[in-house]
């Protein structure tokens, strides 16, 4: 997933990650593991865990400039 601001591309942002995961699941997306969706972000793979209707992830490592 790619996230853009008017000036730059961000390697990661939490709300867009969760929202795109939710949209993908609602559109019929089926992850290999029903409890985890893995999204490829600029910072690397982010594992989004499913807890019923809730989605959560562990914060990825901070990017250093």
C-alpha positions as CSV (number, residue, x, y, z in Angstrom):
1,X,0.0,0.0,0.0
2,X,1.3,3.5,-0.9
3,X,0.4,6.6,1.2
4,X,0.9,10.1,-0.2
5,X,0.7,13.6,1.2
6,X,0.6,16.6,-1.1
7,X,4.4,16.8,-0.8
8,X,5.7,13.3,-0.1
9,X,5.1,9.6,0.1
10,X,4.9,8.1,3.6
11,X,6.4,4.7,4.4
12,X,3.6,4.0,6.8
13,X,0.5,5.5,8.4
14,X,-1.8,3.7,10.8
15,X,-5.3,4.9,9.9
16,X,-4.9,4.3,6.1
17,X,-3.4,0.8,6.8
18,X,-6.4,-0.2,8.9
19,X,-8.9,1.4,6.5
20,X,-7.5,-0.2,3.4
21,X,-7.5,-3.6,5.2
22,X,-11.1,-3.1,6.2
23,X,-12.1,-2.1,2.7
24,X,-10.3,-5.1,1.2
25,X,-12.0,-7.5,3.5
26,X,-15.4,-5.9,2.9
27,X,-14.8,-6.2,-0.9
28,X,-14.4,-10.0,-0.4
29,X,-10.6,-10.2,0.2
30,X,-9.7,-13.5,1.7
31,X,-6.3,-13.7,3.5
32,X,-4.3,-17.0,3.6
33,X,-4.6,-16.9,7.4
34,X,-8.1,-15.9,8.4
35,X,-6.7,-14.1,11.5
36,X,-4.0,-12.0,9.9
37,X,-3.8,-9.8,6.8
38,X,-0.3,-8.9,5.7
39,X,0.0,-5.6,3.9
40,X,3.2,-4.5,2.1
41,X,3.9,-0.9,3.0
42,X,6.9,1.3,2.4
43,X,8.3,0.4,5.8
44,X,7.9,-3.3,5.0
45,X,5.3,-6.0,5.6
46,X,2.7,-5.0,8.3
47,X,0.7,-7.8,9.9
48,X,-2.9,-6.7,10.7
49,X,-4.6,-9.0,13.2
50,X,-8.3,-9.6,13.1
51,X,-10.2,-9.9,16.4
52,X,-13.8,-10.4,15.3
53,X,-14.8,-7.1,13.8
54,X,-11.7,-5.3,15.2
55,X,-8.4,-4.8,13.3
56,X,-5.1,-4.1,15.1
57,X,-1.4,-4.1,14.3
58,X,1.9,-3.9,16.3
59,X,3.6,-0.6,15.4
60,X,6.4,-1.2,12.8
61,X,9.9,-0.1,13.6
62,X,10.5,3.7,13.2
63,X,12.0,4.7,9.9
64,X,15.2,6.7,10.3
65,X,16.1,9.4,7.8
